[in-house]
Amino acid sequence: MNLLYKSTRNNDEKVTASQAILKGLADQGGLFVPETIPALDVPVEELARMDYQQVAYEVMKLFLTDFTDEELRYCIRSAYDSKFDTPLIAPLVEKDGANYLELFHGATIAFKDMALSILPYLLTTSAKKNHVTNEIVILTATSGDTGKAALAGFADVPGTRIIVFYPKNGVSPIQEKQMVTQKGDNTYVIGIHGNFDDAQTGVKQMFNNRELCSAMDRAGYQFSSANSINVGRLVPQVVYYVYAYAQMVAKGRIRNGEPINVVVPTGNFGNILAAFYAKNMGIPIAKLVCASNENKVLYDFFETGRYDRNREFILTSSPSMDILISSNLERLIYRIAGEDARKNLQFMNDLSEKGIYTITPEMREQLSDFVGKYASEEETAEVIREVYEAADYIMDTHTAVAAKAYKKYAAETGDPTPTVIASTASPYKFTRAVMTAIDPAYDSKSDFELVDELHRLSGVPVPRAIDEIRSAPVLHDTVCGKEQMQEVVERILGLR
Ligand SMILES: *Cc1c(COP(=O)(O)O)cnc(C)c1O
């Protein structure tokens, strides 16, 4: 059976998996969703004996049905290799009464590597399958982590170029240093005077600009996206929730069939949507706890049914979640609107014109698996210190938002369900915020002194990704206004 993908904004647009990966975004700004979510066809007891790559194959083959076995196995083998600092790829560690699924063992030490280490292979394979001869231009907006992970994945990949826009004053110093030191002849990194939502909106506008796209086509280029709107990112993210459940069983932390809760620190809603897909494939996930920082637009949405981005954008210590327009929520809205593209389009138009929409009570009823929780800046710092003192485990700020959300949820409900917390970044990526949470006195030290202190305190080896940038030269220093993004892209591609 060939699984097709349809657009959330137009029921007539249907494409294969490889075409969806190539296009990134559907026409009219829609997102591609699978026509149905396939059921797992391997029992959990078998999955529990498999390594990460094998589980990846069993999950992805069901979504990417137009890839041959060899193609898919090649993509998986090339992605999940020694770029990761552990053969487990995504270790599940039990600390302080929860199971932390560590998704940060890849090349750029954030969970974005889980999908972006495979996306270049999926994309170049898709291009071959569809006889694409244009050079593929990956156009990406980043709140800090996608950018570096995409740059690392696509650097010097033949037939591709990658252009990354990031909010100049909205990322951590280590995140910025990681991006502006990126090597590769096909890489471009640009800071914008604006926030992540501005960057994401600018990128979406270019995707939807027909004139620009035909000028590119004439010059031998076409866009694709490395953002979590691309199904080539969503599908690999489903894998680790299936893997986590199988590992919970393998380690005897639960019985096969026993439900778990999942807590996900959320920004663009891609990671938690993948958990929802895993649930729909048959993994017994009870609650999906959506954890927000002070930009708690999703918390308010789950509480009230009203999505309202008209509010102040707050810069927090978990910058990869500083987002007011969570793109992937559209996939959920479409689904609870009965897969009605017209209805969904109305909500999305309201969002872009008025910044607000309210779903119907019938739609809200279908959200009963989701719980919204949030953590303030103070609570985030507090939980980092608490878990360090209780369990000698140092987590990053994003994971801390989730840990706090979990503690709040558990205290309010008394729900004893075993819980997996998605741990989305290495503490080394947000060293200053993490170390000052443990002791404010650390603030007087330099970023790399803090790296060494963190090493001393945690005993965790300093990741290669950090050692690499200690003395790396800055190779990208372009900064532009949010109105000039298209102009910059046209210059890079020689279109003006
Ligand atoms: C991107 C990111 C998130 C948010 O993930 P979404 O899929 O956008 O919801 C959370 N934590 C870290 C460290 C990230 O890089």
The ligand as a Tripos MOL2 file, in Angstrom:
@<TRIPOS>MOLECULE
LIG
   15    15     1     0     0
SMALL
NO_CHARGES

@<TRIPOS>ATOM
      1 C1         13.4020   22.8960   18.9680 C.3       1 LIG1
      2 C2         13.5450   22.6450   20.3900 C.ar      1 LIG1
      3 C3         12.4280   22.4840   21.2120 C.ar      1 LIG1
      4 C4         11.0210   22.6170   20.7060 C.3       1 LIG1
      5 O1         10.6660   21.5680   19.8300 O.3       1 LIG1
      6 P1          9.4160   21.7190   18.8740 P.3       1 LIG1
      7 O2          9.4300   20.4930   18.0240 O.co2     1 LIG1
      8 O3          9.6700   22.9560   18.0650 O.co2     1 LIG1
      9 O4          8.2090   21.8420   19.7090 O.co2     1 LIG1
     10 C5         12.6340   22.1790   22.5510 C.ar      1 LIG1
     11 N1         13.8850   22.0860   23.0600 N.ar      1 LIG1
     12 C6         14.9760   22.2450   22.2830 C.ar      1 LIG1
     13 C7         16.3030   22.1410   22.9130 C.3       1 LIG1
     14 C8         14.8550   22.5250   20.9290 C.ar      1 LIG1
     15 O5         15.9390   22.6810   20.1780 O.3       1 LIG1
@<TRIPOS>BOND
     1     1     2 1
     2     2     3 ar
     3     2    14 ar
     4     3     4 1
     5     3    10 ar
     6     4     5 1
     7     5     6 1
     8     6     7 2
     9     6     8 1
    10     6     9 1
    11    10    11 ar
    12    11    12 ar
    13    12    13 1
    14    12    14 ar
    15    14    15 1
@<TRIPOS>SUBSTRUCTURE
     1 LIG1         1 GROUP 0 **** ****
